[in-house]
Amino acid sequence: FQAVLHWVDEDREARLPLADKVMKCVRFPLMTNRELRQVLAADLMAPSEMCYRVLQASLLSVPKGPSVLSQLPCRIRSPNHVLVIVGGDSITRNLSSRVPSQDIWFAHRFISG
């Protein structure tokens, strides 16, 4: 969730319309009550009704009563199955120089070979 907040803040005008789509990748059911309170306090949740609906739909997808991890609509990722690439650089439009990139790429499943 914090990654989504930082991503949107980098270019709020362009990225805010995409926030609800990116928010669907956040695994809200795995968050603690404290983390969920931080989510609700975030300014991104107030102006964007769609982001709040994503949170609500995600939490309503959890079965009622005591649950085990296998019943959740998401799973905990194992570190050996996660690839996160941060940074790098890109070339300016006129190809005159390279510009550091702050984009984050995430893959939860990959195959080598």
Biopython code that builds the backbone (N, CA, C, O; Angstrom):
import numpy as np
from Bio.PDB.StructureBuilder import StructureBuilder

atoms = [
    (1, "PHE", "N", (0.824, -1.192, 0.000)),
    (1, "PHE", "CA", (0.000, 0.000, 0.000)),
    (1, "PHE", "C", (0.866, 1.253, 0.000)),
    (1, "PHE", "O", (0.594, 2.219, -0.714)),
    (2, "GLN", "N", (1.913, 1.215, 0.816)),
    (2, "GLN", "CA", (2.819, 2.370, 0.861)),
    (2, "GLN", "C", (3.472, 2.603, -0.497)),
    (2, "GLN", "O", (3.680, 3.748, -0.896)),
    (3, "ALA", "N", (3.795, 1.532, -1.204)),
    (3, "ALA", "CA", (4.385, 1.662, -2.537)),
    (3, "ALA", "C", (3.424, 2.358, -3.497)),
    (3, "ALA", "O", (3.846, 3.172, -4.318)),
    (4, "VAL", "N", (2.141, 2.040, -3.397)),
    (4, "VAL", "CA", (1.142, 2.697, -4.247)),
    (4, "VAL", "C", (1.079, 4.182, -3.921)),
    (4, "VAL", "O", (1.030, 5.014, -4.827)),
    (5, "LEU", "N", (1.078, 4.523, -2.628)),
    (5, "LEU", "CA", (1.046, 5.934, -2.241)),
    (5, "LEU", "C", (2.235, 6.693, -2.814)),
    (5, "LEU", "O", (2.076, 7.780, -3.369)),
    (6, "HIS", "N", (3.422, 6.119, -2.677)),
    (6, "HIS", "CA", (4.617, 6.789, -3.187)),
    (6, "HIS", "C", (4.582, 6.899, -4.712)),
    (6, "HIS", "O", (4.996, 7.914, -5.273)),
    (7, "TRP", "N", (4.095, 5.865, -5.375)),
    (7, "TRP", "CA", (4.009, 5.873, -6.835)),
    (7, "TRP", "C", (3.069, 6.982, -7.305)),
    (7, "TRP", "O", (3.408, 7.728, -8.224)),
    (8, "VAL", "N", (1.909, 7.096, -6.695)),
    (8, "VAL", "CA", (0.943, 8.133, -7.077)),
    (8, "VAL", "C", (1.515, 9.519, -6.798)),
    (8, "VAL", "O", (1.352, 10.426, -7.614)),
    (9, "ASP", "N", (2.176, 9.697, -5.666)),
    (9, "ASP", "CA", (2.716, 11.004, -5.292)),
    (9, "ASP", "C", (3.797, 11.501, -6.250)),
    (9, "ASP", "O", (4.013, 12.708, -6.357)),
    (10, "GLU", "N", (4.475, 10.595, -6.945)),
    (10, "GLU", "CA", (5.525, 11.010, -7.878)),
    (10, "GLU", "C", (4.967, 11.821, -9.043)),
    (10, "GLU", "O", (5.641, 12.726, -9.535)),
    (11, "ASP", "N", (3.761, 11.518, -9.491)),
    (11, "ASP", "CA", (3.119, 12.266, -10.580)),
    (11, "ASP", "C", (1.615, 12.191, -10.359)),
    (11, "ASP", "O", (0.896, 11.522, -11.101)),
    (12, "ARG", "N", (1.156, 12.886, -9.330)),
    (12, "ARG", "CA", (-0.216, 12.773, -8.854)),
    (12, "ARG", "C", (-1.247, 13.046, -9.952)),
    (12, "ARG", "O", (-2.244, 12.331, -10.062)),
    (13, "GLU", "N", (-1.011, 14.055, -10.743)),
    (13, "GLU", "CA", (-1.981, 14.437, -11.778)),
    (13, "GLU", "C", (-2.190, 13.315, -12.795)),
    (13, "GLU", "O", (-3.324, 13.032, -13.181)),
    (14, "ALA", "N", (-1.116, 12.684, -13.223)),
    (14, "ALA", "CA", (-1.216, 11.630, -14.233)),
    (14, "ALA", "C", (-1.602, 10.283, -13.630)),
    (14, "ALA", "O", (-2.293, 9.494, -14.274)),
    (15, "ARG", "N", (-1.163, 10.014, -12.405)),
    (15, "ARG", "CA", (-1.336, 8.681, -11.834)),
    (15, "ARG", "C", (-2.580, 8.507, -10.975)),
    (15, "ARG", "O", (-3.020, 7.378, -10.759)),
    (16, "LEU", "N", (-3.157, 9.596, -10.482)),
    (16, "LEU", "CA", (-4.351, 9.475, -9.637)),
    (16, "LEU", "C", (-5.501, 8.756, -10.343)),
    (16, "LEU", "O", (-6.188, 7.954, -9.710)),
    (17, "PRO", "N", (-5.734, 9.017, -11.641)),
    (17, "PRO", "CA", (-6.814, 8.272, -12.310)),
    (17, "PRO", "C", (-6.565, 6.761, -12.388)),
    (17, "PRO", "O", (-7.504, 5.987, -12.580)),
    (18, "LEU", "N", (-5.305, 6.342, -12.241)),
    (18, "LEU", "CA", (-4.971, 4.915, -12.300)),
    (18, "LEU", "C", (-4.883, 4.274, -10.921)),
    (18, "LEU", "O", (-4.694, 3.063, -10.810)),
    (19, "ALA", "N", (-5.019, 5.072, -9.877)),
    (19, "ALA", "CA", (-4.801, 4.592, -8.508)),
    (19, "ALA", "C", (-5.700, 3.417, -8.143)),
    (19, "ALA", "O", (-5.237, 2.479, -7.494)),
    (20, "ASP", "N", (-6.959, 3.441, -8.536)),
    (20, "ASP", "CA", (-7.854, 2.348, -8.157)),
    (20, "ASP", "C", (-7.455, 1.033, -8.826)),
    (20, "ASP", "O", (-7.615, -0.034, -8.235)),
    (21, "LYS", "N", (-6.936, 1.102, -10.058)),
    (21, "LYS", "CA", (-6.481, -0.122, -10.728)),
    (21, "LYS", "C", (-5.245, -0.692, -10.042)),
    (21, "LYS", "O", (-5.139, -1.906, -9.865)),
    (22, "VAL", "N", (-4.311, 0.174, -9.657)),
    (22, "VAL", "CA", (-3.102, -0.273, -8.974)),
    (22, "VAL", "C", (-3.453, -0.785, -7.578)),
    (22, "VAL", "O", (-2.846, -1.739, -7.090)),
    (23, "MET", "N", (-4.433, -0.149, -6.940)),
    (23, "MET", "CA", (-4.854, -0.524, -5.596)),
    (23, "MET", "C", (-5.391, -1.956, -5.552)),
    (23, "MET", "O", (-5.355, -2.593, -4.499)),
    (24, "LYS", "N", (-5.886, -2.466, -6.674)),
    (24, "LYS", "CA", (-6.406, -3.839, -6.718)),
    (24, "LYS", "C", (-5.305, -4.871, -6.503)),
    (24, "LYS", "O", (-5.598, -6.030, -6.210)),
    (25, "CYS", "N", (-4.047, -4.471, -6.643)),
    (25, "CYS", "CA", (-2.918, -5.384, -6.428)),
    (25, "CYS", "C", (-2.510, -5.463, -4.962)),
    (25, "CYS", "O", (-1.721, -6.329, -4.586)),
    (26, "VAL", "N", (-3.038, -4.571, -4.136)),
    (26, "VAL", "CA", (-2.697, -4.561, -2.708)),
    (26, "VAL", "C", (-3.474, -5.674, -2.013)),
    (26, "VAL", "O", (-4.675, -5.827, -2.233)),
    (27, "ARG", "N", (-2.802, -6.436, -1.191)),
    (27, "ARG", "CA", (-3.432, -7.559, -0.487)),
    (27, "ARG", "C", (-3.941, -7.093, 0.882)),
    (27, "ARG", "O", (-3.352, -7.410, 1.916)),
    (28, "PHE", "N", (-5.031, -6.346, 0.871)),
    (28, "PHE", "CA", (-5.598, -5.792, 2.099)),
    (28, "PHE", "C", (-5.944, -6.844, 3.152)),
    (28, "PHE", "O", (-5.733, -6.594, 4.339)),
    (29, "PRO", "N", (-6.472, -8.018, 2.763)),
    (29, "PRO", "CA", (-6.827, -9.009, 3.789)),
    (29, "PRO", "C", (-5.650, -9.498, 4.635)),
    (29, "PRO", "O", (-5.858, -10.033, 5.724)),
    (30, "LEU", "N", (-4.435, -9.326, 4.156)),
    (30, "LEU", "CA", (-3.265, -9.761, 4.921)),
    (30, "LEU", "C", (-2.742, -8.678, 5.863)),
    (30, "LEU", "O", (-1.789, -8.911, 6.606)),
    (31, "MET", "N", (-3.355, -7.506, 5.837)),
    (31, "MET", "CA", (-2.901, -6.395, 6.680)),
    (31, "MET", "C", (-3.418, -6.533, 8.098)),
    (31, "MET", "O", (-4.466, -7.132, 8.342)),
    (32, "THR", "N", (-2.659, -5.966, 9.031)),
    (32, "THR", "CA", (-3.089, -5.919, 10.432)),
    (32, "THR", "C", (-4.099, -4.786, 10.603)),
    (32, "THR", "O", (-4.257, -3.945, 9.718)),
    (33, "ASN", "N", (-4.778, -4.773, 11.746)),
    (33, "ASN", "CA", (-5.717, -3.684, 12.030)),
    (33, "ASN", "C", (-5.013, -2.334, 12.024)),
    (33, "ASN", "O", (-5.564, -1.344, 11.542)),
    (34, "ARG", "N", (-3.817, -2.294, 12.551)),
    (34, "ARG", "CA", (-3.047, -1.044, 12.578)),
    (34, "ARG", "C", (-2.753, -0.555, 11.153)),
    (34, "ARG", "O", (-2.898, 0.631, 10.857)),
    (35, "GLU", "N", (-2.344, -1.465, 10.288)),
    (35, "GLU", "CA", (-2.070, -1.092, 8.895)),
    (35, "GLU", "C", (-3.341, -0.625, 8.196)),
    (35, "GLU", "O", (-3.301, 0.322, 7.410)),
    (36, "LEU", "N", (-4.463, -1.274, 8.470)),
    (36, "LEU", "CA", (-5.721, -0.860, 7.851)),
    (36, "LEU", "C", (-6.150, 0.526, 8.322)),
    (36, "LEU", "O", (-6.738, 1.285, 7.551)),
    (37, "ARG", "N", (-5.863, 0.863, 9.575)),
    (37, "ARG", "CA", (-6.164, 2.221, 10.061)),
    (37, "ARG", "C", (-5.309, 3.245, 9.316)),
    (37, "ARG", "O", (-5.776, 4.344, 9.016)),
    (38, "GLN", "N", (-4.066, 2.889, 9.019)),
    (38, "GLN", "CA", (-3.206, 3.785, 8.245)),
    (38, "GLN", "C", (-3.730, 3.950, 6.819)),
    (38, "GLN", "O", (-3.637, 5.033, 6.243)),
    (39, "VAL", "N", (-4.275, 2.887, 6.259)),
    (39, "VAL", "CA", (-4.865, 2.956, 4.923)),
    (39, "VAL", "C", (-6.031, 3.937, 4.925)),
    (39, "VAL", "O", (-6.132, 4.794, 4.047)),
    (40, "LEU", "N", (-6.908, 3.806, 5.910)),
    (40, "LEU", "CA", (-8.074, 4.684, 5.977)),
    (40, "LEU", "C", (-7.695, 6.138, 6.228)),
    (40, "LEU", "O", (-8.424, 7.045, 5.829)),
    (41, "ALA", "N", (-6.562, 6.368, 6.886)),
    (41, "ALA", "CA", (-6.119, 7.733, 7.171)),
    (41, "ALA", "C", (-5.393, 8.375, 5.990)),
    (41, "ALA", "O", (-5.167, 9.585, 5.995)),
    (42, "ALA", "N", (-5.031, 7.601, 4.997)),
    (42, "ALA", "CA", (-4.280, 8.135, 3.850)),
    (42, "ALA", "C", (-5.146, 9.086, 3.041)),
    (42, "ALA", "O", (-6.331, 8.834, 2.824)),
    (43, "ASP", "N", (-4.542, 10.179, 2.597)),
    (43, "ASP", "CA", (-5.297, 11.172, 1.826)),
    (43, "ASP", "C", (-5.773, 10.619, 0.487)),
    (43, "ASP", "O", (-6.740, 11.130, -0.078)),
    (44, "LEU", "N", (-5.122, 9.603, -0.020)),
    (44, "LEU", "CA", (-5.526, 9.008, -1.297)),
    (44, "LEU", "C", (-6.899, 8.342, -1.196)),
    (44, "LEU", "O", (-7.627, 8.267, -2.186)),
    (45, "MET", "N", (-7.252, 7.864, -0.017)),
    (45, "MET", "CA", (-8.520, 7.176, 0.146)),
    (45, "MET", "C", (-9.699, 8.148, 0.234)),
    (45, "MET", "O", (-10.825, 7.782, -0.105)),
    (46, "ALA", "N", (-9.457, 9.361, 0.676)),
    (46, "ALA", "CA", (-10.557, 10.316, 0.836)),
    (46, "ALA", "C", (-11.081, 10.861, -0.491)),
    (46, "ALA", "O", (-12.280, 10.746, -0.747)),
    (47, "PRO", "N", (-10.246, 11.448, -1.346)),
    (47, "PRO", "CA", (-10.800, 12.053, -2.552)),
    (47, "PRO", "C", (-11.240, 11.039, -3.606)),
    (47, "PRO", "O", (-12.095, 11.346, -4.437)),
    (48, "SER", "N", (-10.674, 9.850, -3.584)),
    (48, "SER", "CA", (-10.983, 8.872, -4.620)),
    (48, "SER", "C", (-11.939, 7.818, -4.078)),
    (48, "SER", "O", (-11.534, 6.919, -3.340)),
    (49, "GLU", "N", (-13.169, 7.931, -4.438)),
    (49, "GLU", "CA", (-14.172, 6.973, -3.978)),
    (49, "GLU", "C", (-13.873, 5.578, -4.509)),
    (49, "GLU", "O", (-14.169, 4.585, -3.844)),
    (50, "MET", "N", (-13.287, 5.494, -5.705)),
    (50, "MET", "CA", (-12.969, 4.198, -6.290)),
    (50, "MET", "C", (-11.938, 3.440, -5.453)),
    (50, "MET", "O", (-12.046, 2.223, -5.299)),
    (51, "CYS", "N", (-10.946, 4.141, -4.911)),
    (51, "CYS", "CA", (-9.934, 3.473, -4.081)),
    (51, "CYS", "C", (-10.583, 2.892, -2.827)),
    (51, "CYS", "O", (-10.233, 1.791, -2.402)),
    (52, "TYR", "N", (-11.508, 3.612, -2.243)),
    (52, "TYR", "CA", (-12.194, 3.114, -1.051)),
    (52, "TYR", "C", (-13.025, 1.880, -1.405)),
    (52, "TYR", "O", (-13.086, 0.931, -0.624)),
    (53, "ARG", "N", (-13.662, 1.886, -2.573)),
    (53, "ARG", "CA", (-14.454, 0.728, -3.002)),
    (53, "ARG", "C", (-13.576, -0.502, -3.228)),
    (53, "ARG", "O", (-13.990, -1.628, -2.950)),
    (54, "VAL", "N", (-12.358, -0.278, -3.735)),
    (54, "VAL", "CA", (-11.425, -1.394, -3.922)),
    (54, "VAL", "C", (-11.088, -2.010, -2.562)),
    (54, "VAL", "O", (-11.089, -3.231, -2.410)),
    (55, "LEU", "N", (-10.802, -1.157, -1.576)),
    (55, "LEU", "CA", (-10.513, -1.628, -0.223)),
    (55, "LEU", "C", (-11.698, -2.406, 0.336)),
    (55, "LEU", "O", (-11.530, -3.499, 0.877)),
    (56, "GLN", "N", (-12.875, -1.849, 0.206)),
    (56, "GLN", "CA", (-14.079, -2.473, 0.739)),
    (56, "GLN", "C", (-14.341, -3.835, 0.080)),
    (56, "GLN", "O", (-14.641, -4.807, 0.773)),
    (57, "ALA", "N", (-14.230, -3.909, -1.229)),
    (57, "ALA", "CA", (-14.458, -5.170, -1.943)),
    (57, "ALA", "C", (-13.435, -6.224, -1.532)),
    (57, "ALA", "O", (-13.766, -7.400, -1.382)),
    (58, "SER", "N", (-12.203, -5.794, -1.354)),
    (58, "SER", "CA", (-11.149, -6.728, -0.957)),
    (58, "SER", "C", (-11.424, -7.311, 0.427)),
    (58, "SER", "O", (-11.281, -8.516, 0.638)),
    (59, "LEU", "N", (-11.817, -6.461, 1.363)),
    (59, "LEU", "CA", (-12.080, -6.937, 2.719)),
    (59, "LEU", "C", (-13.354, -7.773, 2.804)),
    (59, "LEU", "O", (-13.439, -8.692, 3.618)),
    (60, "LEU", "N", (-14.340, -7.460, 1.971)),
    (60, "LEU", "CA", (-15.576, -8.250, 1.970)),
    (60, "LEU", "C", (-15.385, -9.625, 1.335)),
    (60, "LEU", "O", (-16.229, -10.505, 1.503)),
    (61, "SER", "N", (-14.284, -9.819, 0.608)),
    (61, "SER", "CA", (-14.028, -11.112, -0.022)),
    (61, "SER", "C", (-13.501, -12.154, 0.964)),
    (61, "SER", "O", (-13.384, -13.332, 0.625)),
    (62, "VAL", "N", (-13.184, -11.719, 2.179)),
    (62, "VAL", "CA", (-12.690, -12.640, 3.208)),
    (62, "VAL", "C", (-13.873, -13.388, 3.803)),
    (62, "VAL", "O", (-14.861, -12.758, 4.181)),
    (63, "PRO", "N", (-13.802, -14.719, 3.897)),
    (63, "PRO", "CA", (-14.905, -15.483, 4.493)),
    (63, "PRO", "C", (-15.162, -15.058, 5.941)),
    (63, "PRO", "O", (-14.226, -14.725, 6.669)),
    (64, "LYS", "N", (-16.423, -15.070, 6.351)),
    (64, "LYS", "CA", (-16.776, -14.688, 7.726)),
    (64, "LYS", "C", (-16.351, -15.766, 8.700)),
    (64, "LYS", "O", (-16.250, -16.941, 8.350)),
    (65, "GLY", "N", (-16.103, -15.345, 9.931)),
    (65, "GLY", "CA", (-15.701, -16.283, 10.965)),
    (65, "GLY", "C", (-14.197, -16.485, 10.963)),
    (65, "GLY", "O", (-13.476, -15.840, 10.202)),
    (66, "PRO", "N", (-13.727, -17.386, 11.821)),
    (66, "PRO", "CA", (-12.287, -17.646, 11.856)),
    (66, "PRO", "C", (-11.840, -18.247, 10.525)),
    (66, "PRO", "O", (-12.469, -19.166, 10.002)),
    (67, "SER", "N", (-10.770, -17.725, 10.001)),
    (67, "SER", "CA", (-10.310, -18.220, 8.706)),
    (67, "SER", "C", (-8.854, -18.653, 8.799)),
    (67, "SER", "O", (-8.107, -18.233, 9.683)),
    (68, "VAL", "N", (-8.491, -19.485, 7.880)),
    (68, "VAL", "CA", (-7.106, -19.892, 7.750)),
    (68, "VAL", "C", (-6.575, -19.283, 6.455)),
    (68, "VAL", "O", (-7.351, -18.866, 5.595)),
    (69, "LEU", "N", (-5.268, -19.234, 6.322)),
    (69, "LEU", "CA", (-4.671, -18.586, 5.159)),
    (69, "LEU", "C", (-5.157, -19.166, 3.841)),
    (69, "LEU", "O", (-5.268, -18.440, 2.853)),
    (70, "SER", "N", (-5.447, -20.458, 3.807)),
    (70, "SER", "CA", (-5.887, -21.074, 2.549)),
    (70, "SER", "C", (-7.260, -20.581, 2.099)),
    (70, "SER", "O", (-7.611, -20.726, 0.928)),
    (71, "GLN", "N", (-8.046, -19.996, 3.020)),
    (71, "GLN", "CA", (-9.371, -19.501, 2.671)),
    (71, "GLN", "C", (-9.343, -18.054, 2.188)),
    (71, "GLN", "O", (-10.341, -17.566, 1.657)),
    (72, "LEU", "N", (-8.234, -17.369, 2.360)),
    (72, "LEU", "CA", (-8.162, -15.966, 1.961)),
    (72, "LEU", "C", (-8.122, -15.829, 0.445)),
    (72, "LEU", "O", (-7.641, -16.730, -0.242)),
    (73, "PRO", "N", (-8.625, -14.707, -0.092)),
    (73, "PRO", "CA", (-8.627, -14.499, -1.538)),
    (73, "PRO", "C", (-7.245, -14.119, -2.088)),
    (73, "PRO", "O", (-7.119, -13.809, -3.273)),
    (74, "CYS", "N", (-6.225, -14.142, -1.250)),
    (74, "CYS", "CA", (-4.860, -13.836, -1.670)),
    (74, "CYS", "C", (-3.921, -14.715, -0.859)),
    (74, "CYS", "O", (-4.346, -15.391, 0.078)),
    (75, "ARG", "N", (-2.663, -14.706, -1.217)),
    (75, "ARG", "CA", (-1.729, -15.550, -0.492)),
    (75, "ARG", "C", (-0.480, -14.758, -0.146)),
    (75, "ARG", "O", (-0.182, -13.734, -0.762)),
    (76, "ILE", "N", (0.241, -15.249, 0.847)),
    (76, "ILE", "CA", (1.513, -14.650, 1.218)),
    (76, "ILE", "C", (2.539, -15.108, 0.197)),
    (76, "ILE", "O", (2.643, -16.296, -0.108)),
    (77, "ARG", "N", (3.288, -14.162, -0.321)),
    (77, "ARG", "CA", (4.295, -14.507, -1.317)),
    (77, "ARG", "C", (5.571, -14.981, -0.653)),
    (77, "ARG", "O", (5.985, -14.443, 0.374)),
    (78, "SER", "N", (6.182, -15.977, -1.234)),
    (78, "SER", "CA", (7.470, -16.464, -0.747)),
    (78, "SER", "C", (8.570, -15.625, -1.379)),
    (78, "SER", "O", (8.506, -15.326, -2.571)),
    (79, "PRO", "N", (9.579, -15.239, -0.604)),
    (79, "PRO", "CA", (10.640, -14.399, -1.160)),
    (79, "PRO", "C", (11.347, -14.998, -2.369)),
    (79, "PRO", "O", (11.828, -14.258, -3.227)),
    (80, "ASN", "N", (11.420, -16.319, -2.454)),
    (80, "ASN", "CA", (12.108, -16.909, -3.595)),
    (80, "ASN", "C", (11.270, -16.908, -4.868)),
    (80, "ASN", "O", (11.741, -17.361, -5.911)),
    (81, "HIS", "N", (10.040, -16.408, -4.803)),
    (81, "HIS", "CA", (9.182, -16.343, -5.981)),
    (81, "HIS", "C", (8.837, -14.908, -6.370)),
    (81, "HIS", "O", (7.926, -14.693, -7.170)),
    (82, "VAL", "N", (9.530, -13.950, -5.834)),
    (82, "VAL", "CA", (9.192, -12.552, -6.082)),
    (82, "VAL", "C", (10.369, -11.846, -6.737)),
    (82, "VAL", "O", (11.517, -12.010, -6.324)),
    (83, "LEU", "N", (10.073, -11.067, -7.750)),
    (83, "LEU", "CA", (11.084, -10.266, -8.423)),
    (83, "LEU", "C", (10.622, -8.818, -8.411)),
    (83, "LEU", "O", (9.544, -8.504, -8.916)),
    (84, "VAL", "N", (11.424, -7.943, -7.843)),
    (84, "VAL", "CA", (11.112, -6.515, -7.815)),
    (84, "VAL", "C", (12.295, -5.783, -8.421)),
    (84, "VAL", "O", (13.434, -5.970, -7.992)),
    (85, "ILE", "N", (12.029, -4.954, -9.412)),
    (85, "ILE", "CA", (13.080, -4.166, -10.055)),
    (85, "ILE", "C", (12.772, -2.700, -9.792)),
    (85, "ILE", "O", (11.682, -2.218, -10.100)),
    (86, "VAL", "N", (13.743, -1.998, -9.220)),
    (86, "VAL", "CA", (13.559, -0.585, -8.882)),
    (86, "VAL", "C", (14.645, 0.215, -9.579)),
    (86, "VAL", "O", (15.814, -0.169, -9.578)),
    (87, "GLY", "N", (14.246, 1.334, -10.176)),
    (87, "GLY", "CA", (15.238, 2.244, -10.740)),
    (87, "GLY", "C", (15.609, 1.920, -12.160)),
    (87, "GLY", "O", (14.783, 1.462, -12.950)),
    (88, "GLY", "N", (16.874, 2.165, -12.477)),
    (88, "GLY", "CA", (17.335, 2.051, -13.852)),
    (88, "GLY", "C", (17.367, 3.430, -14.471)),
    (88, "GLY", "O", (17.381, 4.432, -13.755)),
    (89, "ASP", "N", (17.379, 3.494, -15.765)),
    (89, "ASP", "CA", (17.328, 4.798, -16.414)),
    (89, "ASP", "C", (16.608, 4.675, -17.745)),
    (89, "ASP", "O", (16.383, 3.575, -18.250)),
    (90, "SER", "N", (16.256, 5.812, -18.296)),
    (90, "SER", "CA", (15.609, 5.858, -19.600)),
    (90, "SER", "C", (16.269, 6.973, -20.408)),
    (90, "SER", "O", (17.013, 7.791, -19.866)),
    (91, "ILE", "N", (15.992, 6.992, -21.684)),
    (91, "ILE", "CA", (16.595, 7.988, -22.564)),
    (91, "ILE", "C", (15.564, 9.082, -22.818)),
    (91, "ILE", "O", (14.377, 8.805, -22.988)),
    (92, "THR", "N", (16.035, 10.331, -22.841)),
    (92, "THR", "CA", (15.131, 11.447, -23.119)),
    (92, "THR", "C", (14.589, 11.332, -24.535)),
    (92, "THR", "O", (15.142, 10.604, -25.359)),
    (93, "ARG", "N", (13.513, 12.048, -24.818)),
    (93, "ARG", "CA", (12.867, 11.954, -26.135)),
    (93, "ARG", "C", (13.802, 12.305, -27.280)),
    (93, "ARG", "O", (13.735, 11.699, -28.349)),
    (94, "ASN", "N", (14.661, 13.270, -27.061)),
    (94, "ASN", "CA", (15.574, 13.659, -28.142)),
    (94, "ASN", "C", (16.865, 12.837, -28.135)),
    (94, "ASN", "O", (17.800, 13.134, -28.879)),
    (95, "LEU", "N", (16.912, 11.789, -27.281)),
    (95, "LEU", "CA", (18.037, 10.858, -27.193)),
    (95, "LEU", "C", (19.343, 11.519, -26.764)),
    (95, "LEU", "O", (20.418, 10.970, -27.008)),
    (96, "SER", "N", (19.269, 12.683, -26.132)),
    (96, "SER", "CA", (20.482, 13.411, -25.762)),
    (96, "SER", "C", (21.087, 12.950, -24.442)),
    (96, "SER", "O", (22.293, 13.086, -24.242)),
    (97, "SER", "N", (20.274, 12.406, -23.538)),
    (97, "SER", "CA", (20.819, 11.987, -22.247)),
    (97, "SER", "C", (19.934, 10.924, -21.615)),
    (97, "SER", "O", (18.809, 10.668, -22.044)),
    (98, "ARG", "N", (20.489, 10.325, -20.585)),
    (98, "ARG", "CA", (19.746, 9.326, -19.810)),
    (98, "ARG", "C", (19.174, 9.987, -18.567)),
    (98, "ARG", "O", (19.782, 10.887, -17.988)),
    (99, "VAL", "N", (17.998, 9.528, -18.168)),
    (99, "VAL", "CA", (17.310, 10.084, -17.014)),
    (99, "VAL", "C", (17.042, 8.950, -16.024)),
    (99, "VAL", "O", (16.502, 7.915, -16.412)),
    (100, "PRO", "N", (17.414, 9.130, -14.735)),
    (100, "PRO", "CA", (17.125, 8.078, -13.748)),
    (100, "PRO", "C", (15.625, 7.806, -13.661)),
    (100, "PRO", "O", (14.817, 8.734, -13.678)),
    (101, "SER", "N", (15.267, 6.548, -13.568)),
    (101, "SER", "CA", (13.864, 6.148, -13.473)),
    (101, "SER", "C", (13.529, 5.790, -12.031)),
    (101, "SER", "O", (14.353, 5.205, -11.327)),
    (102, "GLN", "N", (12.326, 6.139, -11.588)),
    (102, "GLN", "CA", (11.874, 5.781, -10.260)),
    (102, "GLN", "C", (10.713, 4.800, -10.320)),
    (102, "GLN", "O", (10.021, 4.581, -9.326)),
    (103, "ASP", "N", (10.505, 4.214, -11.489)),
    (103, "ASP", "CA", (9.427, 3.243, -11.639)),
    (103, "ASP", "C", (9.781, 1.944, -10.933)),
    (103, "ASP", "O", (10.953, 1.601, -10.780)),
    (104, "ILE", "N", (8.751, 1.231, -10.510)),
    (104, "ILE", "CA", (8.925, -0.059, -9.846)),
    (104, "ILE", "C", (8.202, -1.111, -10.686)),
    (104, "ILE", "O", (7.030, -0.951, -11.027)),
    (105, "TRP", "N", (8.903, -2.168, -11.007)),
    (105, "TRP", "CA", (8.308, -3.284, -11.741)),
    (105, "TRP", "C", (8.257, -4.475, -10.794)),
    (105, "TRP", "O", (9.214, -4.745, -10.069)),
    (106, "PHE", "N", (7.155, -5.171, -10.807)),
    (106, "PHE", "CA", (6.964, -6.270, -9.871)),
    (106, "PHE", "C", (6.436, -7.480, -10.633)),
    (106, "PHE", "O", (5.502, -7.355, -11.424)),
    (107, "ALA", "N", (7.019, -8.632, -10.403)),
    (107, "ALA", "CA", (6.546, -9.877, -10.993)),
    (107, "ALA", "C", (6.409, -10.905, -9.888)),
    (107, "ALA", "O", (7.379, -11.179, -9.181)),
    (108, "HIS", "N", (5.234, -11.478, -9.723)),
    (108, "HIS", "CA", (5.064, -12.473, -8.667)),
    (108, "HIS", "C", (5.332, -13.876, -9.177)),
    (108, "HIS", "O", (5.408, -14.814, -8.383)),
    (109, "ARG", "N", (5.475, -14.041, -10.476)),
    (109, "ARG", "CA", (5.761, -15.355, -11.021)),
    (109, "ARG", "C", (6.679, -15.174, -12.234)),
    (109, "ARG", "O", (6.376, -14.374, -13.119)),
    (110, "PHE", "N", (7.763, -15.885, -12.282)),
    (110, "PHE", "CA", (8.653, -15.797, -13.423)),
    (110, "PHE", "C", (9.319, -17.141, -13.664)),
    (110, "PHE", "O", (9.454, -17.957, -12.753)),
    (111, "ILE", "N", (9.724, -17.354, -14.882)),
    (111, "ILE", "CA", (10.343, -18.620, -15.263)),
    (111, "ILE", "C", (11.700, -18.310, -15.873)),
    (111, "ILE", "O", (11.804, -17.443, -16.741)),
    (112, "SER", "N", (12.722, -18.994, -15.439)),
    (112, "SER", "CA", (14.036, -18.820, -16.049)),
    (112, "SER", "C", (14.317, -20.014, -16.946)),
    (112, "SER", "O", (13.850, -21.124, -16.693)),
    (113, "GLY", "N", (15.079, -19.771, -17.983)),
    (113, "GLY", "CA", (15.386, -20.916, -18.825)),
    (113, "GLY", "C", (15.661, -20.585, -20.223)),
    (113, "GLY", "O", (15.933, -21.477, -21.026)),
]
sb = StructureBuilder()
sb.init_structure("model")
sb.init_model(0)
sb.init_chain("A")
sb.init_seg("    ")
for serial, (resi, resn, name, xyz) in enumerate(atoms, 1):
    if name == "N":
        sb.init_residue(resn, " ", resi, " ")
    sb.init_atom(name, np.array(xyz, "f"), 0.0, 1.0, " ", f" {name:<3s}", serial, name[0])
structure = sb.get_structure()
